[in-house]
Amino acid sequence: MQVHRDLNHLPEFRNAVVTIGTFDGVHTGHRFIIQQLEQAAADCDGETVIVTFDPHPREVLMPKPNNIRLLTTLPEKIALLEQAGIDHLVVVPFTKAFSELSAREYLEDFLVARFKPNTIIIGYDHRFGHNREGGLELLEAEQQVYGFRLIEIPQQVVNDLTVSSTKIRKSLQEGQVQLANELLGYPYFLTGEVIHGDKMGRQLGYPTANLQLPDERKLIPAEGIYAVRVQLAGHSNLLPAVMSIGFRPTFNGTDLRLEVHLFDFNEDLYGKLLTVYFIAYIRSNQKFDNIDDLVVQMDKDSAQSRAILG
């Protein structure tokens, strides 16, 4: 897959079959649209082109703290779309100026001039241009003038996409990772760098890797204990582990920690990238009266995680 970030240096696409969207999560609903793209491209011997935006349009048009919680960061989205077999991903820098293009300017100067589309696949409710003034009706009116075929994604499919994204976020925020994984079509994951903590886990017999995420917009699942699998950057094998997300109430912690204990593993991980795949939620966080009670519970958590992961 080729990734393009400069609109002034796009290649000459071969019979471009284009769709536009955020594709956050690249979940099972998005896979349906990707199948539509691939079928349309096969019909015209064309190339599949997904157009997405960075930053997210809401960050530019409605800036406020914690406005966006991403299922996938841009690098994660790129990797998932590449796995899906897309030919081209165009990452459009979303700016205030871009948002102020009229609907006709968007159609003529952006879509037609930049992509010369053979086919445009778009949702029935897709809006574009300043004040969202353009939509399917404008594309339908102009498709013969500009020579592209228009394929409408029907209301039911678009609604399912919206429901899926909302449901995935809600499921993760409630700790229901198995439901989220089913809707995503793969285990939800976090990737971060291992940083130094206070070494408390080591003192308890449970050394942990403390993760720092590269993008604060990434959605972090509900606080609690999870059975997870971990992949070290550059390695293909997955390692069984147990993860804690929370403020460490027994120690009166004040900052959210992402801590992973890898089973039967004692290599130095500081500075390395880990990807944590969420498999199952084990329990909520709780405050223990003493360290011994905490360690007993950690033993139980580890045993339960091992049993889940097999």
N, C-alpha and C positions, 0 to 999 in steps of 0.2 A: 504494500500500500504506500502510495506517495502522499506526504503531508505538505500542504501548501499554506503559507501564512502571509504571503505578499500578493495582494490582488493585482498588482501591476506586472507580476511575472508568473501568471498562470500558463500552463501548457495549452496546446491545441488539443482539447479533449476529442476523442473519437466517439461521435454520436452519444454525447453525454446524457445519461439518465440521472436526473438530479432530484434530490429531496433536501429539505431544510428543517433543522430542528436542533434542540439541545442534546438529545440522546443521552441524557443523564442516567447512568446505570447500565445502558445498553441491555435492557432487560428483555424478557420473553416477548413483550408487546413490540418492542423495537425490532426484534428478530423477524417478526411478521412483515414489517415494512422493508427490511433488508431483503427478504425473500421476494417481495414485489419488485424491488429495484433490480435484483439479479435476473428475474424472469423477463422484465422489460428490456434489460440490456442484452439478454440472449436473443430476444426477438428482433433486435435491430443491429446486432453485432456491435454493441456499444460498450461504454465504460460506466461503472457505477460511481457516482459522485455524491458524497454527503457534505452539506454545507452546515457548519455549526459556528457558534459565536463564543468569543472569549474577550473580556469577561462576560459573565451571564448578563443578558440585557437588563434584568431587574436590578443588578448592582449599579448600573449606570443611570437608569431611569428612576429608581426608587431607593437611593442609597440610605441605608441605616444599618446599625450593628446587628449581626446575626441574621441578616435578611435571607441569606442563602445557606442551605445545608446540602452539600453535594453528596450524591451516592458515589460518584466517580470524579476524581480530579481530571484535569485535561490530559496528563500523561497516561492515566489509567484508562480513560475513554479511548485514547488513541490506540492503546494496546488491545483493548477489547474489539474495536472495530477492525483492526488488522487481523485479529483471529477470525473475525466473521467473514473475511475475504473481500472487503471493500477495495476498489481500485484507487480511489482518490478521496482524501479528506481535506476540505478547505476550511481553515480556521480563520474566520473573519474577525478582525479587531473591531469590537463593538464600541462605538464612540457616540457622543451626543450628536455630532455632525451626521454620522451614518443614520442615526434614528430620525433625523429631520429630512431625509430624502422623501420627496413626494412618492406616492404609490407608482406613478408613471415613471419617475426617475429610477425607482427601485427596479421596476420591470425592465426598462430599456437600457439603463446605464450599468446596472448590476447584473441581473439575471441573464438577459439576452446578450449584452456586449461581452461579459466576462466568460460565460459558459457556453454560449451558442447551443442551447439544449435541444436534443432530439425529443426528449420526454421530460416532463416535470410531474413528479408524484407529490401530491400535497393534500393535507387534511381538509375536510369540508369547511372547517371553521378557521383556517389559517388566515391571519391578518398581517399586512405588511405596509410599510410606508409611514409617513408622518401621521400621528394620531390614528394609526391602524386603519387608514382609509381604504386600503386596497385589500382585495380578497379573491376568492375563486371566480367571482363574476367578471372581474377585470381580466384575469387570465383566460377565461372562456371566450371573452369578447375579442381578445387579441391573438389567440393561438394560431389562427390561420394567417394573420398578417406576418407573424414571426416564424411560422412554420414548425412549431413544436406540438407534440401530442401531450394532452393533459389527462392524468389519471387521478381521480379523486379517491382519497381514503375515506370510506364511509363513516357516518356518525358513530355507529356502534364500536368500530375499531378505535376511533379517536377517544371515545369515552373510556374504553377499556385501558388505553394507554395512560390516560389521566388517573384513572382509578388505581392502576398498577403502581405508578410512581408514588401517589399519595399513600397507598396501602403499604408499600415497601418502607417508606420513611417512618410511618406510624408503627409498623411492626418492629422495626429496629429500635425505635425510641421506647418501646414497651418490652424489649428483650425477646421478642418472638422471632428469633433468627431463623428458625426452620421454615416459617411461613415466608419470611423475606427471601430466603434462599430459593424457595420454590418459585416465587414470582420472578426473581432475577434470572433463574436458570443456572446459577452457580453460587458457591458460598460467598457471602459478603466478606470483604476484606479491608484491612487497614495496612498501609505500608509506612514505616517510619524508621528513623535512625535510633540506634541504641545509645542512650546517654547515661551519664553517671547519676545514681540516686544516692540515698543515704545508707545503702548496704544493709538495711534492716532485714530484708528477706534472707540474706546470707546468714545472719545471726540466728535466724529461726530454722535454718536447715533447708530453706526454700529460696535459693538465689534467683533473682528475677532480672529480666531485661526490661529496662524502662524505655518506653518508646516516645519519641517526639515526632509528631506528624509534620510534614513539610507545608501543608495547606490547612489553615485553621477553619476553612469552610467545610472540610470533610465531615460528614455526619458520623458521630461517635455513638455506638449503641448504648442502651440503658446501662446505668451503673449495675454492677453485679459480677458474678463469677461465671466463666464460660469454659466449655470444652472447645479447644481450638487446635488447628494444625498450623505449623509455622514453616515458612520457606525462607532460607537464607539467600540473599542476592547471589546470583551466579550458580546456584544449586537447584537441581530439579526435584530432589526428594523432599517430602513433607515430614516434619517432625511433630510427634504428639506433644501437647502442652496444655496447661491450664492458665487462664487469664483472669486478672482482676481489673475492673474499671471502677474507679471511685476515689473517695477522699480519705481512705484508711481511717474509719471512725474510731477504731481501738486506740490509735495513736493521735487522735484529735487533729487529723490532717486538714489543711486548708486549701490545697491545690489538687485538681483532678489528676490522677495517675493512671497510666496505661502500663500494667506490669504483667509480664509473661514469664512463667516458669516452665522451661523445657525439661521434659523427663529424661533422665539418664544422659545428661549433656553437661559438660563442664568446660567448654572452650570459651575463650575471651571474645565477647561480641561487641565491645565498645566501638562506636564509630561505624558499625556495619548496618546495612539495611535489612530489615526483616519484614516479611509480609505475613500477616496473621489472618487466617481464614476461620470464620466463626461457624461452628458446627452445632452447638447446643447451649442453651442457657441452663445453668445449674441452680443458682439461688441468688437472692438479693444480698446486698451488703448488710452486715450487722456489727454492732459494737460489743466486744467481749469484755468481761470483767478483769481478765488477766491474760497474760501471754500464753500460759499453758492451755487454756480453753481455746484460744485462737489456733494454736498449733494442732490440737486435736481436730478442729474443724478443717484446717488446711489438709490434714491427712485424708479426711473423708472426701473433700473436694477433689483431691488428686486421684483417689481411688475411683470416684465416680466418673471423672473425666477419662481415665484410662479405660474404664468399662465401656463408655460411650464410643470412644475412638477405636476400640478393639485392639 
